[in-house]
């Protein structure tokens, strides 16, 4: 009698999220049936059954600042609980559940499917020191803020405690978690597709109402999902007058949206950090060489990395961005902040150059050093790509993740 396919359930509120490569790998095998539970509309994967739960209401019923984070994640947890109970009533019994618990989806999984193995994604854990809290004087630490951050761990603890294993993308992120969680954590990065993110001397990028840039131009690039302090946008902006003066031929291309992903909102009446900082900094005639391009289609973004003369990457001690490793895979000359998550992938003088996060003068000096030393440029670029090929290439990461899953499925 043929053995029925093994059911694996992926859960992520913004499908596919960190599972964009992993879920399709197992979906391609006849030995597995893949279901994806999400709130996101309009996205589907080949050979993957998508089940959607209604997006929780945004309304806030509590006026207590400490209860607000718990109320928000509870809405997500309840939505997944309802959807999960419906699936169970239909006879669905996953052997393995892989969930990103960051919004509360992992709160009640063990109550729905007590027999399933569970792997949670350990992206971040809030602590009073050593991370983003208290790192930037722009946001002073308060007792209320510390208490709120502790409450923001509530759903993470409950989800990870239920898990059989925790999957963490970097060692720095793993070390943010309590020791009892680290003991059951595997460090495997999500993976970078180095066949797409790669050097491309023929790349060209046409800017709206601006020049067409190629590798023959001096192009300083900066990328973030959203332009905000957590990714050092304010440091880059305040360094721009000196940087533009030092590099009179350079174009600075800034990629990112105007919302916030991690940082507090900009000060009223400003609608964004970009608006606030442009109101504080006078770029004068040099403003014509600064290009804000918003969020780019992926291939255009890769073309921009390919023509970059120097790529700036800054982050608080926080989650390392995919963009950092994509830039390295593209062979970018990296000038990055000397912070914990960055030091895990960039060694100063070996595959990039580091500077103190808040030191604008050092940022400018380091960029100039990188641009003026062609031998250093060539060596750092080659080593940056080699780092990703050796440690973070998609094929190797997927193989390691597959081994973890196969281990979870053993009787």
GUVEXZA-204698 format. One line per 10 residues: their letters; for each residue x, y, z of N, C-alpha, C. Coordinates in steps of 0.1 Angstrom, whole numbers, plus 5000, padded with zeros to 4 digits. Layout:
BEGIN
a> X,Y,Z,X,Y,Z,X,Y,Z  ...
//
This chain:
BEGIN
xxxxxxxxxx> 5009,4988,5000,5000,5000,5000,5009,5012,5000  5006,5022,4991,5015,5034,4990,5013,5042,5003  5025,5049,5007,5025,5057,5019,5020,5071,5015  5010,5076,5022,5005,5090,5019,5015,5100,5021  5014,5111,5014,5024,5122,5016,5023,5128,5030  5035,5133,5034,5036,5139,5048,5031,5153,5047  5022,5157,5057,5017,5171,5057,5026,5180,5065  5030,5191,5059,5038,5201,5066,5030,5214,5065  5028,5221,5076,5021,5234,5076,5031,5245,5079  5031,5255,5070,5039,5267,5072,5029,5278,5077
xxxxxxxxxx> 5033,5287,5086,5025,5298,5091,5033,5310,5091  5029,5320,5084,5035,5334,5084,5025,5344,5079  5023,5354,5087,5013,5364,5084,5015,5371,5071  5028,5372,5066,5031,5379,5054,5037,5369,5044  5030,5358,5041,5034,5348,5032,5042,5353,5020  5053,5347,5016,5060,5335,5022,5070,5339,5033  5074,5352,5034,5083,5357,5044,5096,5349,5043  5101,5345,5055,5114,5338,5055,5113,5324,5050  5101,5319,5046,5100,5306,5040,5098,5306,5025  5102,5317,5019,5099,5319,5004,5107,5308,4996
xxxxxxxxxx> 5118,5303,5001,5125,5293,4994,5122,5279,4999  5121,5278,5013,5120,5265,5019,5107,5258,5016  5095,5265,5016,5083,5259,5013,5082,5253,4999  5086,5260,4989,5086,5254,4975,5095,5242,4974  5106,5241,4981,5115,5229,4980,5107,5217,4984  5100,5217,4995,5092,5206,4999,5080,5203,4991  5074,5215,4986,5062,5213,4978,5065,5206,4965  5078,5207,4960,5081,5201,4947,5083,5185,4949  5083,5180,4961,5085,5166,4963,5071,5159,4964  5069,5148,4958,5056,5140,4959,5055,5134,4973
xxxxxxxxxx> 5065,5134,4981,5065,5128,4994,5058,5138,5005  5056,5150,5001,5050,5160,5010,5038,5167,5004  5029,5171,5013,5018,5180,5010,5020,5193,5018  5021,5204,5012,5024,5217,5019,5011,5225,5019  5008,5230,5031,4998,5240,5034,5004,5252,5040  5000,5264,5035,5005,5277,5040,4993,5284,5046  4994,5288,5059,4984,5295,5066,4989,5310,5067  4981,5319,5062,4985,5333,5062,4973,5342,5062  4976,5355,5065,4966,5365,5063,4967,5372,5050  4979,5371,5043,4982,5379,5031,4973,5374,5020
xxxxxxxxxx> 4968,5384,5012,4960,5381,5000,4969,5383,4988  4965,5376,4977,4971,5378,4964,4984,5371,4962  4989,5363,4971,5001,5356,4969,4999,5341,4970  5004,5333,4961,5003,5319,4961,5016,5313,4956  5018,5300,4960,5030,5293,4956,5026,5280,4949  5034,5277,4939,5031,5264,4931,5031,5252,4940  5020,5244,4938,5019,5231,4945,5017,5233,4961  5013,5245,4965,5011,5248,4979,4996,5252,4981  4990,5245,4990,4976,5249,4993,4977,5261,5003  4970,5272,5000,4970,5284,5008,4957,5285,5015
xxxxxxxxxx> 4957,5286,5029,4946,5288,5037,4948,5302,5044  4937,5310,5043,4939,5324,5048,4930,5326,5060  4935,5333,5070,4927,5337,5081,4924,5352,5080  4913,5357,5085,4910,5371,5083,4920,5380,5091  4924,5390,5085,4933,5400,5091,4927,5405,5104  4933,5404,5115,4927,5409,5128,4924,5424,5127  4914,5428,5134,4911,5442,5135,4922,5450,5141  4924,5462,5137,4934,5471,5142,4930,5479,5154  4917,5478,5158,4912,5486,5169,4919,5482,5182  4921,5492,5191,4927,5489,5204,4917,5492,5215
xxxxxxxxxx> 4914,5481,5222,4904,5483,5233,4910,5487,5246  4923,5483,5249,4929,5487,5261,4935,5500,5261  4935,5508,5271,4942,5520,5272,4956,5519,5280  4958,5507,5284,4971,5504,5291,4982,5501,5282  4993,5509,5282,5004,5508,5273,5011,5494,5274  5010,5488,5286,5017,5475,5288,5009,5464,5282  4995,5466,5282,4987,5455,5277,4985,5456,5262  4988,5467,5256,4986,5469,5242,4993,5459,5233  5007,5456,5236,5013,5446,5227,5007,5432,5229  5002,5429,5241,4996,5416,5243,4983,5415,5236
xxxxxxxxxx> 4975,5426,5236,4962,5426,5229,4964,5424,5214  4974,5430,5209,4976,5430,5194,4980,5415,5190  4989,5409,5197,4993,5395,5193,4982,5385,5196  4974,5388,5206,4964,5379,5209,4953,5378,5198  4951,5389,5191,4942,5389,5180,4947,5380,5169  4960,5380,5166,4966,5371,5156,4965,5357,5161  4968,5355,5173,4968,5341,5179,4954,5335,5178  4944,5344,5181,4930,5339,5181,4926,5336,5166  4930,5344,5157,4927,5342,5143,4932,5329,5138  4945,5326,5142,4951,5313,5138,4944,5301,5145
xxxxxxxxxx> 4941,5303,5158,4934,5293,5165,4921,5289,5158  4913,5299,5154,4900,5297,5148,4902,5289,5134  4912,5294,5126,4915,5287,5114,4920,5273,5116  4929,5271,5126,4934,5258,5129,4924,5248,5133  4915,5253,5142,4904,5244,5146,4895,5239,5135  4893,5249,5125,4885,5245,5113,4893,5235,5105  4906,5236,5103,4913,5226,5096,4913,5213,5103  4914,5213,5116,4914,5200,5124,4901,5194,5122  4890,5201,5122,4877,5195,5121,4875,5189,5107  4883,5194,5097,4882,5188,5084,4891,5176,5083
xxxxxxxxxx> 4898,5172,5094,4907,5161,5094,4921,5164,5091  4925,5176,5091,4939,5180,5087,4948,5178,5100  4958,5170,5098,4968,5166,5109,4982,5168,5104  4988,5180,5105,5002,5181,5100,5012,5173,5109  5021,5167,5103,5032,5161,5110,5042,5171,5116  5043,5182,5108,5053,5193,5112,5047,5206,5109  5049,5216,5119,5045,5230,5117,5057,5238,5118  5059,5247,5108,5070,5257,5108,5064,5271,5108  5066,5278,5119,5059,5291,5121,5068,5302,5125  5065,5314,5119,5071,5326,5124,5062,5332,5135
xxxxxxxxxx> 5066,5332,5147,5056,5335,5158,5056,5350,5161  5063,5358,5153,5065,5372,5157,5053,5381,5159  5042,5377,5153,5029,5385,5154,5019,5378,5163  5022,5366,5169,5013,5359,5177,5007,5347,5172  5011,5343,5159,5005,5331,5153,5008,5318,5160  5019,5318,5168,5023,5306,5174,5018,5303,5188  5009,5312,5193,5004,5311,5207,4997,5298,5210  4989,5293,5201,4980,5282,5205,4981,5269,5196  4992,5268,5189,4994,5257,5180,4994,5243,5187  5000,5243,5199,5001,5230,5206,4987,5226,5211
xxxxxxxxxx> 4978,5235,5213,4965,5232,5217,4956,5227,5206  4959,5231,5194,4952,5226,5182,4957,5212,5177  4970,5211,5177,4977,5199,5172,4987,5194,5182  4983,5188,5193,4993,5184,5203,5002,5173,5198  4999,5166,5187,5007,5155,5182,5018,5160,5172  5017,5172,5168,5026,5177,5157,5040,5181,5163  5050,5180,5155,5063,5186,5158,5062,5201,5154  5069,5209,5161,5068,5224,5159,5082,5230,5158  5084,5237,5147,5097,5245,5146,5093,5260,5145  5098,5268,5155,5095,5282,5154,5107,5290,5149
xxxxxxxxxx> 5105,5301,5143,5115,5310,5137,5119,5320,5148  5131,5320,5153,5136,5329,5163,5143,5341,5157  5135,5351,5154,5141,5363,5147,5147,5373,5157  5140,5375,5168,5145,5385,5178,5139,5383,5191  5147,5387,5201,5142,5386,5215,5146,5399,5222  5137,5406,5228,5140,5419,5234,5147,5418,5248  5158,5425,5249,5165,5426,5262,5168,5440,5265  5170,5443,5278,5173,5457,5282,5186,5462,5278  5196,5453,5275,5209,5458,5270,5214,5449,5259  5224,5455,5252,5231,5447,5242,5224,5447,5228
xxxxxxxxxx> 5212,5452,5228,5204,5452,5215,5200,5466,5211  5188,5468,5205,5184,5481,5200,5180,5490,5211  5175,5485,5223,5170,5493,5234,5182,5500,5240  5181,5513,5241,5191,5521,5247,5203,5524,5238  5203,5519,5226,5215,5520,5217,5217,5535,5212  5205,5541,5209,5206,5554,5202,5201,5564,5212  5209,5575,5215,5205,5585,5224,5192,5593,5219  5189,5591,5207,5177,5597,5201,5164,5592,5208  5165,5579,5214,5154,5573,5220,5158,5569,5235  5157,5578,5244,5162,5575,5258,5154,5563,5264
xxxxxxxxxx> 5161,5556,5272,5155,5544,5279,5146,5549,5291  5134,5544,5292,5126,5547,5303,5121,5534,5310  5117,5535,5322,5112,5523,5329,5100,5518,5322  5091,5527,5317,5079,5523,5310,5083,5515,5297  5093,5521,5290,5097,5515,5278,5103,5501,5280  5111,5499,5291,5117,5486,5294,5106,5476,5297  5096,5481,5305,5085,5472,5308,5077,5468,5296  5075,5477,5287,5068,5474,5274,5075,5464,5266  5089,5466,5265,5096,5456,5257,5096,5442,5263  5095,5441,5277,5094,5428,5283,5081,5422,5279
xxxxxxxxxx> 5070,5430,5278,5057,5424,5274,5057,5420,5260  5066,5426,5252,5067,5423,5237,5073,5409,5235  5079,5403,5246,5084,5390,5245,5074,5379,5249  5062,5383,5254,5053,5374,5260,5049,5363,5250  5045,5367,5238,5040,5357,5228,5052,5349,5222  5064,5355,5222,5076,5348,5217,5079,5337,5227  5079,5340,5240,5082,5329,5249,5072,5318,5249  5059,5321,5248,5049,5311,5248,5050,5302,5235  5053,5309,5224,5055,5301,5211,5067,5292,5212  5079,5298,5215,5091,5291,5215,5091,5279,5225
xxxxxxxxxx> 5084,5282,5237,5084,5271,5247,5077,5259,5242  5067,5261,5233,5060,5249,5227,5068,5242,5217  5078,5248,5211,5085,5243,5200,5094,5231,5203  5096,5222,5194,5106,5212,5195,5119,5217,5192  5120,5226,5182,5133,5233,5178,5130,5247,5174  5140,5256,5176,5139,5269,5171,5149,5271,5160  5145,5278,5150,5154,5281,5138,5158,5296,5139  5171,5298,5139,5176,5312,5140,5185,5315,5128  5184,5327,5122,5192,5329,5110,5207,5332,5113  5210,5338,5125,5224,5342,5128,5227,5338,5142
xxxxxxxxxx> 5240,5337,5145,5244,5334,5159,5241,5346,5168  5243,5358,5163,5240,5370,5171,5225,5370,5175  5216,5366,5166,5202,5366,5170,5199,5355,5180  5206,5343,5178,5204,5332,5187,5208,5337,5201  5219,5344,5203,5224,5348,5216,5215,5358,5223  5206,5364,5216,5196,5373,5222,5186,5365,5230  5184,5353,5228,5173,5345,5234,5178,5339,5247  5169,5336,5256,5173,5330,5269,5180,5316,5267  5188,5312,5277,5196,5300,5275,5188,5288,5273  5176,5287,5279,5169,5274,5277,5163,5273,5263
xxxxxxxxxx> 5162,5285,5256,5158,5284,5242,5170,5282,5233  5181,5288,5236,5193,5286,5229,5197,5271,5228  5194,5264,5239,5197,5249,5239,5190,5241,5229  5179,5246,5223,5172,5239,5213,5171,5247,5200  5181,5255,5198,5181,5264,5186,5192,5259,5176  5188,5259,5163,5197,5256,5152,5199,5269,5144  5211,5273,5141,5214,5285,5134,5216,5281,5119  5207,5286,5111,5208,5284,5097,5202,5296,5090  5210,5303,5082,5205,5315,5075,5195,5311,5065  5186,5321,5061,5175,5319,5052,5181,5315,5038
xxxxxxxxxx> 5192,5321,5034,5199,5318,5021,5198,5329,5012  5209,5332,5004,5209,5342,4994,5211,5335,4981  5203,5339,4971,5204,5333,4958,5215,5340,4950  5227,5334,4951,5239,5341,4945,5239,5340,4930  5230,5332,4924,5229,5332,4910,5222,5345,4905  5214,5351,4913,5207,5364,4910,5215,5376,4916  5218,5375,4928,5226,5386,4934,5241,5383,4931  5246,5389,4921,5260,5386,4916,5265,5399,4909  5279,5399,4908,5284,5410,4900,5279,5410,4886  5277,5422,4880,5272,5424,4867,5277,5437,4861
xxxxxxxxxx> 5289,5436,4855,5295,5449,4849,5287,5456,4839  5277,5449,4833,5269,5455,4822,5256,5461,4828  5254,5461,4841,5242,5467,4846,5241,5482,4844  5229,5487,4843,5227,5501,4842,5214,5504,4849  5213,5516,4855,5201,5520,4862,5197,5534,4857  5185,5535,4852,5179,5548,4848,5171,5554,4859  5175,5565,4864,5168,5572,4875,5157,5581,4869  5146,5581,4875,5135,5590,4871,5140,5605,4871  5139,5611,4860,5143,5625,4858,5157,5627,4862  5165,5617,4860,5179,5618,4863,5188,5610,4853
xxxxxxxxxx> 5201,5608,4857,5210,5602,4848,5208,5587,4847  5214,5581,4837,5215,5566,4836,5229,5563,4842  5229,5555,4852,5241,5552,4860,5246,5538,4856  5260,5537,4855,5266,5524,4852,5278,5523,4861  5286,5512,4859,5298,5510,4868,5308,5520,4865  5307,5528,4855,5317,5539,4852,5315,5551,4861  5303,5552,4867,5299,5563,4876,5303,5560,4890  5305,5571,4898,5308,5570,4912,5294,5570,4919  5290,5558,4924,5276,5557,4929,5277,5551,4944  5272,5559,4953,5271,5555,4967,5257,5550,4970
xxxxxxxxxx> 5255,5538,4974,5242,5533,4976,5239,5530,4991  5226,5532,4994,5221,5529,5007,5207,5522,5005  5205,5511,5012,5192,5504,5011,5186,5500,5024  5173,5502,5026,5166,5498,5038,5152,5495,5033  5145,5486,5040,5131,5484,5037,5123,5497,5039  5126,5504,5050,5120,5517,5053,5131,5526,5058  5131,5538,5055,5141,5548,5059,5139,5552,5073  5146,5547,5083,5144,5549,5097,5156,5547,5105  5156,5552,5117,5169,5552,5126,5174,5538,5128  5166,5527,5129,5171,5514,5132,5181,5510,5121
xxxxxxxxxx> 5180,5515,5109,5189,5512,5099,5198,5523,5096  5200,5532,5105,5210,5543,5104,5207,5553,5094  5195,5555,5090,5192,5565,5080,5195,5579,5084  5193,5582,5097,5196,5595,5102,5211,5598,5102  5219,5588,5105,5233,5590,5104,5238,5593,5090  5233,5585,5080,5236,5587,5066,5232,5601,5062  5220,5605,5066,5215,5618,5061,5224,5630,5067  5227,5629,5080,5235,5639,5086,5250,5639,5080  5254,5628,5075,5268,5627,5069,5268,5632,5054  5256,5633,5048,5256,5637,5034,5263,5650,5030
xxxxxxxxxx> 5261,5661,5037,5268,5673,5033,5283,5671,5032  5289,5665,5042,5303,5663,5041,5307,5653,5031  5299,5643,5029,5302,5632,5020,5301,5638,5005  5291,5645,5002,5289,5651,4989,5300,5661,4986  5305,5668,4996,5316,5678,4994,5329,5671,4991  5331,5659,4998,5343,5652,4996,5343,5644,4983  5332,5641,4978,5331,5633,4965,5322,5641,4955  5328,5651,4949,5320,5660,4940,5314,5654,4928  5319,5642,4924,5313,5635,4913,5303,5624,4916  5301,5622,4929,5293,5610,4933,5278,5613,4932
xxxxxxxxxx> 5271,5602,4929,5257,5602,4931,5253,5593,4942  5245,5597,4951,5240,5589,4963,5226,5585,4960  5224,5572,4959,5211,5566,4956,5206,5559,4969  5194,5564,4973,5188,5559,4986,5175,5551,4983  5175,5539,4987,5164,5530,4984,5157,5527,4997  5143,5528,4997,5136,5525,5009,5122,5533,5009  5113,5527,5016,5100,5533,5018,5100,5543,5029  5089,5550,5031,5088,5561,5041,5080,5557,5053  5077,5545,5055,5070,5540,5067,5081,5537,5077  5077,5531,5088,5086,5525,5098,5084,5510,5100
xxxxxxxxxx> 5094,5503,5100,5093,5488,5103,5096,5486,5118  5106,5493,5123,5111,5490,5137,5112,5502,5146  5114,5513,5140,5117,5525,5149,5104,5532,5152  5105,5541,5163,5093,5550,5165,5091,5559,5154  5079,5564,5153,5075,5573,5142,5083,5586,5143  5084,5593,5132,5091,5606,5131,5082,5616,5140  5089,5627,5144,5082,5637,5152,5072,5644,5144  5060,5647,5150,5050,5655,5143,5055,5669,5141  5051,5675,5130,5041,5671,5120,5046,5663,5108  5059,5658,5109,5065,5651,5098,5058,5638,5096
xxxxxxxxxx> 5056,5634,5084,5049,5622,5080,5059,5610,5080  5072,5613,5079,5082,5603,5078,5096,5608,5083  5105,5599,5085,5118,5602,5089,5125,5610,5077  5122,5606,5065,5128,5613,5054,5123,5627,5054  5111,5630,5056,5106,5644,5056,5112,5652,5068  5113,5645,5080,5119,5652,5091,5134,5656,5089  5141,5646,5083,5156,5649,5082,5158,5658,5070  5150,5658,5060,5152,5668,5049,5149,5682,5054  5140,5683,5064,5137,5696,5070,5148,5701,5079  5157,5691,5084,5168,5695,5093,5181,5698,5086
xxxxxxxxxx> 5183,5692,5074,5196,5692,5067,5194,5700,5054  5203,5709,5052,5203,5717,5040,5214,5712,5031  5210,5705,5020,5219,5700,5010,5223,5709,5000  5216,5720,4999,5218,5731,4989,5218,5725,4975  5228,5730,4966,5228,5726,4952,5232,5711,4951  5238,5706,4962,5243,5692,4961,5231,5682,4962  5219,5687,4965,5207,5678,4966,5204,5672,4953  5209,5678,4941,5206,5672,4928,5213,5659,4927  5223,5656,4935,5231,5643,4934,5226,5633,4944  5215,5636,4951,5209,5626,4960,5196,5622,4954
xxxxxxxxxx> 5195,5609,4952,5183,5603,4946,5176,5594,4955  5164,5598,4959,5155,5589,4967,5146,5582,4957  5147,5568,4956,5141,5561,4946,5129,5552,4951  5127,5553,4964,5116,5545,4970,5120,5530,4970  5110,5521,4970,5112,5507,4969,5112,5502,4955  5123,5495,4951,5125,5492,4937,5120,5477,4934  5117,5475,4922,5115,5461,4917,5128,5453,4920  5127,5440,4923,5139,5433,4928,5151,5433,4918  5148,5432,4905,5159,5431,4895,5165,5445,4894  5157,5456,4894,5163,5469,4894,5172,5471,4906
xxxxxxxxxx> 5167,5467,4918,5175,5468,4930,5189,5460,4928  5188,5448,4922,5201,5441,4920,5210,5448,4910  5204,5454,4900,5212,5462,4891,5219,5473,4898  5212,5480,4907,5218,5491,4914,5229,5486,4923  5228,5475,4930,5239,5469,4937,5251,5466,4928  5248,5462,4916,5259,5458,4907,5267,5470,4902  5261,5482,4902,5268,5494,4897,5274,5502,4909  5271,5498,4921,5275,5505,4933,5290,5506,4934  5295,5518,4937,5309,5520,4939,5312,5517,4954  5303,5522,4963,5304,5519,4977,5290,5517,4982
xxxxxxxxxx> 5288,5506,4990,5274,5504,4996,5275,5506,5011  5266,5515,5015,5265,5517,5030,5255,5508,5036  5259,5501,5047,5249,5494,5054,5251,5497,5069  5240,5502,5075,5240,5505,5089,5228,5498,5096  5231,5494,5108,5220,5488,5116,5223,5490,5131  5213,5492,5139,5214,5490,5153,5218,5476,5156  5222,5473,5168,5223,5458,5172,5209,5452,5172  5206,5447,5160,5192,5442,5157,5193,5432,5146  5182,5428,5141,5181,5418,5130,5189,5422,5118  5198,5413,5113,5206,5416,5101,5197,5416,5089
xxxxxxxxxx> 5199,5425,5080,5190,5426,5068,5195,5417,5057  5185,5411,5050,5189,5404,5038,5197,5413,5029  5194,5426,5028,5201,5434,5019,5216,5435,5021  5220,5433,5033,5235,5433,5036,5242,5422,5029  5236,5410,5030,5242,5398,5023,5240,5398,5008  5229,5404,5004,5226,5405,4989,5237,5414,4983  5240,5425,4990,5250,5435,4985,5264,5428,4985  5267,5420,4995,5280,5413,4995,5280,5403,4984  5269,5396,4981,5268,5386,4970,5270,5393,4957  5265,5405,4956,5267,5413,4943,5281,5418,4941
xxxxxxxxxx> 5290,5416,4951,5303,5421,4950,5305,5435,4954  5296,5440,4962,5297,5454,4966,5309,5457,4975  5314,5469,4975,5324,5474,4984,5316,5479,4996  5317,5471,5007,5308,5474,5019,5315,5483,5029  5308,5494,5032,5312,5503,5043,5300,5502,5053  5302,5496,5065,5291,5492,5073,5294,5496,5088  5283,5497,5096,5284,5501,5110,5290,5489,5118  5299,5493,5127,5306,5484,5136,5297,5480,5147  5286,5472,5144,5277,5467,5154,5276,5451,5153  5271,5445,5164,5272,5431,5166,5267,5423,5154
xxxxxxxxxx> 5255,5425,5149,5251,5416,5138,5259,5418,5126  5265,5429,5124,5273,5432,5112,5287,5424,5113  5292,5425,5125,5306,5418,5127,5305,5403,5125  5293,5397,5126,5292,5383,5123,5295,5380,5109  5293,5390,5100,5294,5387,5085,5305,5395,5079  5309,5407,5085,5319,5415,5079,5331,5417,5089  5343,5414,5084,5355,5416,5092,5362,5428,5086  5365,5438,5094,5371,5450,5089,5384,5447,5082  5385,5452,5070,5397,5451,5062,5399,5438,5055  5389,5429,5057,5390,5416,5050,5379,5415,5039
xxxxxxxxxx> 5366,5417,5043,5356,5417,5033,5347,5429,5033  5352,5439,5039,5345,5452,5041,5352,5461,5050  5346,5473,5052,5352,5483,5061,5341,5487,5071  5345,5488,5084,5336,5491,5095,5339,5505,5101  5329,5512,5106,5331,5524,5113,5321,5525,5124  5324,5533,5134,5314,5534,5146,5301,5540,5141  5290,5534,5145,5277,5537,5140,5274,5552,5140  5277,5559,5150,5273,5573,5151,5283,5583,5146  5295,5578,5141,5306,5587,5138,5305,5591,5123  5298,5602,5120,5296,5606,5106,5309,5609,5099
xxxxxxxxxx> 5319,5616,5106,5331,5619,5100,5339,5606,5096  5338,5596,5105,5344,5583,5101,5337,5576,5090  5324,5578,5088,5317,5573,5077,5322,5579,5064  5324,5592,5064,5329,5599,5052,5343,5595,5049  5351,5595,5059,5366,5591,5057,5367,5577,5052  5359,5568,5058,5359,5554,5053,5355,5552,5039  5344,5559,5035,5340,5559,5021,5351,5564,5012  5357,5575,5015,5368,5580,5007,5380,5570,5006  5383,5564,5017,5394,5554,5017,5391,5543,5007  5378,5538,5008,5374,5527,5000,5374,5531,4985
xxxxxxxxxx> 5370,5543,4982,5369,5547,4968,5383,5550,4962  5392,5554,4970,5405,5559,4965,5416,5548,4964  5413,5536,4970,5423,5525,4970,5418,5514,4961  5422,5514,4949,5417,5504,4939,5420,5490,4943  5432,5488,4948,5436,5474,4952,5428,5469,4963  5425,5478,4973,5416,5474,4984,5402,5471,4979  5398,5480,4970,5384,5478,4964,5383,5464,4958  5392,5460,4950,5392,5447,4943,5392,5435,4953  5400,5436,4963,5402,5425,4973,5389,5424,4981  5384,5435,4986,5372,5435,4995,5360,5430,4988
xxxxxxxxxx> 5358,5434,4975,5347,5430,4968,5347,5415,4966  5358,5409,4962,5359,5395,4959,5357,5387,4972  5362,5392,4983,5361,5385,4996,5346,5386,5001  5340,5397,4998,5326,5399,5003,5317,5388,4996  5319,5387,4983,5311,5376,4976,5315,5362,4981  5327,5360,4982,5332,5347,4987,5326,5343,5000  5325,5353,5009,5318,5351,5022,5304,5345,5021  5297,5351,5012,5283,5347,5010,5283,5333,5003  5291,5331,4993,5292,5318,4986,5295,5307,4996  5304,5310,5006,5309,5300,5015,5299,5297,5026
xxxxxxxxxx> 5293,5308,5031,5285,5306,5044,5270,5308,5043  5266,5315,5032,5252,5319,5032,5245,5316,5018  5251,5309,5010,5245,5306,4997,5232,5298,4999  5222,5301,4990,5209,5295,4992,5209,5280,4992  5217,5274,4983,5216,5259,4981,5221,5253,4994  5232,5258,5000,5237,5252,5012,5228,5254,5024  5222,5266,5025,5212,5269,5036,5200,5260,5034  5195,5259,5022,5183,5250,5021,5186,5236,5024  5198,5231,5021,5202,5217,5024,5202,5216,5039  5207,5226,5046,5208,5225,5061,5194,5225,5067
xxxxxxxxxx> 5185,5234,5062,5172,5235,5067,5164,5222,5064  5167,5216,5052,5160,5203,5049,5164,5192,5059  5177,5192,5062,5181,5182,5072,5175,5184,5085  5173,5196,5090,5166,5199,5102,5151,5193,5101  5145,5196,5090,5131,5192,5089,5130,5176,5088  5139,5170,5081,5139,5156,5080,5141,5150,5094  5150,5156,5102,5152,5152,5116,5139,5153,5124  5132,5163,5122,5120,5166,5129,5109,5155,5126  5110,5150,5114,5100,5141,5109,5102,5126,5112  5114,5124,5118,5117,5110,5122,5108,5105,5133
x> 5104,5093,5133,5096,5088,5144,5103,5089,5158
//
